């Protein structure tokens, strides 16, 4: 009987240890998620400050409209699903090699003051940083996109907006079709 009792205590201790290990792992995951959300919050605040700086009579209309459109894409909670869909269909959909610029930005940038150009670029970079931190499930998918964003902020943002808009339209149509 003593040995059964001892075996029971050992088993209980092992189960308690496994439970404690699980709780430590869970706590670590929660703390990591809280830190990531803190980064997302700070990046989003920087993104919004940059957008506010663009709310200026001297900002070229095209720059402001583009920054607002990008902000809407990255803040849409359906965007992660759209990104996952796009990349499942075409893994290189967001590559800069797919860039077919719709707008000639050079004349627009030449007329913009330096601090407005800086605010524009900050809005794109901080917005993308906030997006990736907010939705960590997109982080692996966005590694190449972040590299391309550093190489060509406006070009990559154009690709993100265009591809995501198409996927969101497709997904909305698909979900509506399945709902009936």
SULHUBEL-V743158 format. One line per field, one symbol per residue. ss: DSSP state (A for helix, B for strand, O for the rest). psi: psi as a letter, one per 20 degrees, with the letter a starting at -180 (. if undefined). A space follows every 10 residues. Layout:
ss = ???
psi = ???
//
This chain:
ss = OAAAAAAAAA AAAAAAAAAA AAAAAAAAAA AAAAAAAAAA AAAAAAAAAA AAAAOOOOOO AAAAAAAAAA AAAAAOOOAA AAAAAAAAAO OOOOOAAAOO OOOOAAAAAA AOOAAAAAAA AAAAAAAAAA AAAAOAAAAA AAAAAAAAAA AOAAAAAAAA AAAAAAAAAA AAAAAAAAAO
psi = hghhghgggg ggggghgggg gghggggggg gghggghggg ggghggghgg ghhimqhipp hhgggghggg ghgiipiigh hggggghhhn ikhjqhijpn piqoighghh iqqghhgghg hghgghgggg ghhgniiigh hjghghghhh hnggghhggg gggggggggg hhgghhhih.
//
